[in-house]
Amino acid sequence: MGLKCRDILTELFKLAPESLAEDWDNVGLLTGRPEKEVHRLYLALDATDDCIEHAVKTKADMLLTHHPMIFKALKKVTGDDFTGRRVMELISHDISYAAMHTNYDRACMAEKAAERLDLKEKETFCMEKTDDSGRDYGLGVIGTLSSPLTLAGLAEEVKLKFRIPDVRIYGDEAALVERAAIIPGSGGSEAGYVLEKDADVFITGDISHHQGLDAVLQGLFVIDAGHYGMEKIFISDMEKWFRGRFPDLKVYTEEIREPFVTR
């Protein structure tokens, strides 16, 4: 018996239990057959048209992304909209498609991001979810930098460690920071949790203009590194996990390419 899609999903949910996903989220197998034999797997952050085209070209049996292609219930599947066309393309090539989103955020993403910045004395926060054993999981990680840095210096470190061209900074670039909180995805609505943790700086992948300004008024600096900029670590981290867990599986990855450019 060969490796099947459902076998991969079983192991993925051991890594990041499905129960950790937010209520509004849509994780797990979204299209395709759970009994599909998987010899080739394609990894990406988003199931874009290009991503699906590349998955087809590599003859992938399964596509795994971080962000779900399907969020809301579909009343019809036709070629009249983006999602319908993508679903039809996946099914026509018998590619099983799954997503690991906020369950992965809680179980892995924040911790992996904190490791890249070598944070010390780490603890999780935003812990509204627990697994079956009662363990708490948080959307964010807070810790101490190896040594104090200016806000500008930390911004350069974020750019280097996450391999991104630019970041947005809210606050005094010359100020020294030491205690840093990280939420790799959209973290603006979680700034209150960060303030409760007495962080000097909040590093996140998305924060609005007013959320950034309000944070600074309350004594919290912000580094907005972009949603794609931070969460693209999903691809390399999952590639490493698959190569260790399923060494005979051929794993292909979407090229790292920022979805927009700055001038």
Secondary structure as a PSIPRED ss2 file (coil, helix, strand):
# PSIPRED VFORMAT (PSIPRED V4.0)

   1 M C   1.000  0.000  0.000
   2 G C   1.000  0.000  0.000
   3 L C   1.000  0.000  0.000
   4 K E   0.000  0.000  1.000
   5 C H   0.000  1.000  0.000
   6 R H   0.000  1.000  0.000
   7 D H   0.000  1.000  0.000
   8 I H   0.000  1.000  0.000
   9 L H   0.000  1.000  0.000
  10 T H   0.000  1.000  0.000
  11 E H   0.000  1.000  0.000
  12 L H   0.000  1.000  0.000
  13 F H   0.000  1.000  0.000
  14 K H   0.000  1.000  0.000
  15 L H   0.000  1.000  0.000
  16 A C   1.000  0.000  0.000
  17 P C   1.000  0.000  0.000
  18 E H   0.000  1.000  0.000
  19 S H   0.000  1.000  0.000
  20 L H   0.000  1.000  0.000
  21 A C   1.000  0.000  0.000
  22 E C   1.000  0.000  0.000
  23 D C   1.000  0.000  0.000
  24 W C   1.000  0.000  0.000
  25 D C   1.000  0.000  0.000
  26 N C   1.000  0.000  0.000
  27 V C   1.000  0.000  0.000
  28 G E   0.000  0.000  1.000
  29 L E   0.000  0.000  1.000
  30 L E   0.000  0.000  1.000
  31 T E   0.000  0.000  1.000
  32 G C   1.000  0.000  0.000
  33 R C   1.000  0.000  0.000
  34 P C   1.000  0.000  0.000
  35 E C   1.000  0.000  0.000
  36 K C   1.000  0.000  0.000
  37 E E   0.000  0.000  1.000
  38 V C   1.000  0.000  0.000
  39 H C   1.000  0.000  0.000
  40 R E   0.000  0.000  1.000
  41 L E   0.000  0.000  1.000
  42 Y E   0.000  0.000  1.000
  43 L E   0.000  0.000  1.000
  44 A E   0.000  0.000  1.000
  45 L C   1.000  0.000  0.000
  46 D C   1.000  0.000  0.000
  47 A C   1.000  0.000  0.000
  48 T C   1.000  0.000  0.000
  49 D H   0.000  1.000  0.000
  50 D H   0.000  1.000  0.000
  51 C H   0.000  1.000  0.000
  52 I H   0.000  1.000  0.000
  53 E H   0.000  1.000  0.000
  54 H H   0.000  1.000  0.000
  55 A H   0.000  1.000  0.000
  56 V H   0.000  1.000  0.000
  57 K H   0.000  1.000  0.000
  58 T C   1.000  0.000  0.000
  59 K C   1.000  0.000  0.000
  60 A C   1.000  0.000  0.000
  61 D C   1.000  0.000  0.000
  62 M E   0.000  0.000  1.000
  63 L E   0.000  0.000  1.000
  64 L E   0.000  0.000  1.000
  65 T E   0.000  0.000  1.000
  66 H C   1.000  0.000  0.000
  67 H C   1.000  0.000  0.000
  68 P C   1.000  0.000  0.000
  69 M C   1.000  0.000  0.000
  70 I C   1.000  0.000  0.000
  71 F C   1.000  0.000  0.000
  72 K C   1.000  0.000  0.000
  73 A C   1.000  0.000  0.000
  74 L C   1.000  0.000  0.000
  75 K C   1.000  0.000  0.000
  76 K C   1.000  0.000  0.000
  77 V C   1.000  0.000  0.000
  78 T C   1.000  0.000  0.000
  79 G C   1.000  0.000  0.000
  80 D C   1.000  0.000  0.000
  81 D C   1.000  0.000  0.000
  82 F H   0.000  1.000  0.000
  83 T H   0.000  1.000  0.000
  84 G H   0.000  1.000  0.000
  85 R H   0.000  1.000  0.000
  86 R H   0.000  1.000  0.000
  87 V H   0.000  1.000  0.000
  88 M H   0.000  1.000  0.000
  89 E H   0.000  1.000  0.000
  90 L H   0.000  1.000  0.000
  91 I H   0.000  1.000  0.000
  92 S H   0.000  1.000  0.000
  93 H C   1.000  0.000  0.000
  94 D C   1.000  0.000  0.000
  95 I C   1.000  0.000  0.000
  96 S E   0.000  0.000  1.000
  97 Y E   0.000  0.000  1.000
  98 A E   0.000  0.000  1.000
  99 A E   0.000  0.000  1.000
 100 M C   1.000  0.000  0.000
 101 H C   1.000  0.000  0.000
 102 T H   0.000  1.000  0.000
 103 N H   0.000  1.000  0.000
 104 Y H   0.000  1.000  0.000
 105 D H   0.000  1.000  0.000
 106 R H   0.000  1.000  0.000
 107 A H   0.000  1.000  0.000
 108 C H   0.000  1.000  0.000
 109 M H   0.000  1.000  0.000
 110 A H   0.000  1.000  0.000
 111 E H   0.000  1.000  0.000
 112 K H   0.000  1.000  0.000
 113 A H   0.000  1.000  0.000
 114 A H   0.000  1.000  0.000
 115 E H   0.000  1.000  0.000
 116 R H   0.000  1.000  0.000
 117 L C   1.000  0.000  0.000
 118 D C   1.000  0.000  0.000
 119 L C   1.000  0.000  0.000
 120 K E   0.000  0.000  1.000
 121 E E   0.000  0.000  1.000
 122 K E   0.000  0.000  1.000
 123 E E   0.000  0.000  1.000
 124 T E   0.000  0.000  1.000
 125 F E   0.000  0.000  1.000
 126 C C   1.000  0.000  0.000
 127 M C   1.000  0.000  0.000
 128 E C   1.000  0.000  0.000
 129 K E   0.000  0.000  1.000
 130 T E   0.000  0.000  1.000
 131 D C   1.000  0.000  0.000
 132 D C   1.000  0.000  0.000
 133 S C   1.000  0.000  0.000
 134 G C   1.000  0.000  0.000
 135 R C   1.000  0.000  0.000
 136 D E   0.000  0.000  1.000
 137 Y E   0.000  0.000  1.000
 138 G C   1.000  0.000  0.000
 139 L C   1.000  0.000  0.000
 140 G E   0.000  0.000  1.000
 141 V E   0.000  0.000  1.000
 142 I E   0.000  0.000  1.000
 143 G E   0.000  0.000  1.000
 144 T E   0.000  0.000  1.000
 145 L E   0.000  0.000  1.000
 146 S E   0.000  0.000  1.000
 147 S E   0.000  0.000  1.000
 148 P E   0.000  0.000  1.000
 149 L E   0.000  0.000  1.000
 150 T E   0.000  0.000  1.000
 151 L H   0.000  1.000  0.000
 152 A H   0.000  1.000  0.000
 153 G H   0.000  1.000  0.000
 154 L H   0.000  1.000  0.000
 155 A H   0.000  1.000  0.000
 156 E H   0.000  1.000  0.000
 157 E H   0.000  1.000  0.000
 158 V H   0.000  1.000  0.000
 159 K H   0.000  1.000  0.000
 160 L H   0.000  1.000  0.000
 161 K H   0.000  1.000  0.000
 162 F H   0.000  1.000  0.000
 163 R C   1.000  0.000  0.000
 164 I C   1.000  0.000  0.000
 165 P C   1.000  0.000  0.000
 166 D C   1.000  0.000  0.000
 167 V C   1.000  0.000  0.000
 168 R E   0.000  0.000  1.000
 169 I E   0.000  0.000  1.000
 170 Y E   0.000  0.000  1.000
 171 G C   1.000  0.000  0.000
 172 D C   1.000  0.000  0.000
 173 E C   1.000  0.000  0.000
 174 A C   1.000  0.000  0.000
 175 A C   1.000  0.000  0.000
 176 L E   0.000  0.000  1.000
 177 V E   0.000  0.000  1.000
 178 E E   0.000  0.000  1.000
 179 R E   0.000  0.000  1.000
 180 A E   0.000  0.000  1.000
 181 A E   0.000  0.000  1.000
 182 I E   0.000  0.000  1.000
 183 I E   0.000  0.000  1.000
 184 P E   0.000  0.000  1.000
 185 G E   0.000  0.000  1.000
 186 S E   0.000  0.000  1.000
 187 G C   1.000  0.000  0.000
 188 G H   0.000  1.000  0.000
 189 S H   0.000  1.000  0.000
 190 E H   0.000  1.000  0.000
 191 A H   0.000  1.000  0.000
 192 G H   0.000  1.000  0.000
 193 Y H   0.000  1.000  0.000
 194 V H   0.000  1.000  0.000
 195 L H   0.000  1.000  0.000
 196 E H   0.000  1.000  0.000
 197 K C   1.000  0.000  0.000
 198 D C   1.000  0.000  0.000
 199 A C   1.000  0.000  0.000
 200 D C   1.000  0.000  0.000
 201 V E   0.000  0.000  1.000
 202 F E   0.000  0.000  1.000
 203 I E   0.000  0.000  1.000
 204 T E   0.000  0.000  1.000
 205 G E   0.000  0.000  1.000
 206 D E   0.000  0.000  1.000
 207 I C   1.000  0.000  0.000
 208 S C   1.000  0.000  0.000
 209 H H   0.000  1.000  0.000
 210 H H   0.000  1.000  0.000
 211 Q H   0.000  1.000  0.000
 212 G H   0.000  1.000  0.000
 213 L H   0.000  1.000  0.000
 214 D H   0.000  1.000  0.000
 215 A H   0.000  1.000  0.000
 216 V H   0.000  1.000  0.000
 217 L H   0.000  1.000  0.000
 218 Q C   1.000  0.000  0.000
 219 G C   1.000  0.000  0.000
 220 L C   1.000  0.000  0.000
 221 F E   0.000  0.000  1.000
 222 V E   0.000  0.000  1.000
 223 I E   0.000  0.000  1.000
 224 D E   0.000  0.000  1.000
 225 A C   1.000  0.000  0.000
 226 G C   1.000  0.000  0.000
 227 H H   0.000  1.000  0.000
 228 Y H   0.000  1.000  0.000
 229 G H   0.000  1.000  0.000
 230 M H   0.000  1.000  0.000
 231 E H   0.000  1.000  0.000
 232 K C   1.000  0.000  0.000
 233 I H   0.000  1.000  0.000
 234 F H   0.000  1.000  0.000
 235 I H   0.000  1.000  0.000
 236 S H   0.000  1.000  0.000
 237 D H   0.000  1.000  0.000
 238 M H   0.000  1.000  0.000
 239 E H   0.000  1.000  0.000
 240 K H   0.000  1.000  0.000
 241 W H   0.000  1.000  0.000
 242 F H   0.000  1.000  0.000
 243 R H   0.000  1.000  0.000
 244 G H   0.000  1.000  0.000
 245 R H   0.000  1.000  0.000
 246 F C   1.000  0.000  0.000
 247 P C   1.000  0.000  0.000
 248 D C   1.000  0.000  0.000
 249 L C   1.000  0.000  0.000
 250 K E   0.000  0.000  1.000
 251 V E   0.000  0.000  1.000
 252 Y E   0.000  0.000  1.000
 253 T E   0.000  0.000  1.000
 254 E C   1.000  0.000  0.000
 255 E C   1.000  0.000  0.000
 256 I C   1.000  0.000  0.000
 257 R C   1.000  0.000  0.000
 258 E C   1.000  0.000  0.000
 259 P C   1.000  0.000  0.000
 260 F C   1.000  0.000  0.000
 261 V C   1.000  0.000  0.000
 262 T C   1.000  0.000  0.000
 263 R C   1.000  0.000  0.000
